[in-house]
C-alpha cells in the first residue's frame, strides 16, 4: 500500500443488494421493451461476477435511427431516479435512455467515482465529516490506496459495451451515443473523457462534479495525472472529445446539497463546485495550449440552478436536443 497526499472518500450508506439468482438468469438475455424498465448487465474485466442493473426508457416513437443517451447517476447510485428525470425528454425527442446502477458493494468510491483507477482503497482512513454541514474533510497524509495500472479493469470500457449491447438488442443504426452524469456521475464522465479518448461517446456532459482530475503533471491522481502513465498523444485525443463542463450557477459556496470534499490539494481547484468546474476548464485549456493541440472542451453555465440533478437534466436535454449549442 502506498500513502498519497491526496484523495477523498465519500461514504454513502444503505446499499441494497439485488437478487443475484434473478440477475444471473437474466443478464445473458437483454430485453428492452417500450416504456420504462430495466435489465441486467455484466460487469467488466475484474468484475465478471458482478451484475449492474440498467434502468431504461424506450420512447413510443423509437426507431432504429433514434439517438441513444447514457445517464450516469451520482453517489446514491439511484439510476431509477436519474432515468425518471429523462423520461419526458426521451419521449419528446425519441431518445433511448440507459442509466446503469453500479452497486456500492462491488464498486466503492475508488471503483466508481475514480473509475477503478485506484484499488485496495481503505475507506475508513483519512476522512472526517463536519457536523451539521455537507463538508467532508480529507486528511491527505492518511488516505491509503494503490494505483491500478490495468486499464482494462477501469469502468470506462463498460460505457461502450452498454451502448453496443443496446444497439445489438434493438438493431439500432447508431454509431455513437451522448452521455450525461451529475455530481459523482460528473466525476465519472470528465475522467472518462481523459482516460478513454477512443470511446464511442459523442457529447459528454459532466455536471456539477465535486472535484476534478486535472490533466497536468503537477498533482498525483486523483487530482492530477503525475503518477499515471499518460502520454501527450493520449491527451491530444482527449481534448478532441466534446466534453462539456455543465455547471449550475448556484452550486456555489451557499449550496448545502450533496457532500463536498475539502482538503489543501482539492481546494486549489476552489472551495465549491462552481469554482472548481471553472478552474478545471481554464487549466485544461492551458494544458492544451502548452502541448499545441485542438481543444474542444466547453464550459456551460446553467443559470439559477444549484446541485439539483433533475433541473440539470432538464437543462441538458435542452442543450443536447433543442439548442444549437
Secondary structure, 3 states (H helix, E strand, C coil): CEECCCCCCCCCCCCCCCCHHHHHHHCCCCCCCCEEEEEEEECCCCCCCCEEEEEEEECCCCCCCCCEEEEECCCCCCHHHHHHHCHHHHHHHCCEEEEEECCCCCCCCCCCCCCCCEECCCCCCCEEECCCCCEEEECHHHCEEEECCCHHHCCHHHHHHHHHHHHHHHCCCCCCEEEEEECHHHHHHHHHHHHCCCCCEEEEEEECCCCCCCCCCCCCCCCCCCCCCCCHHHHHHHHHCEEEEEEECCCCCCCCCCCEEECCCHHHHCCCHHHHHHHHHHHHHHHHHHCCCCCCCEEEEECCCCCCHHHHHHHHHHHHHCCCC
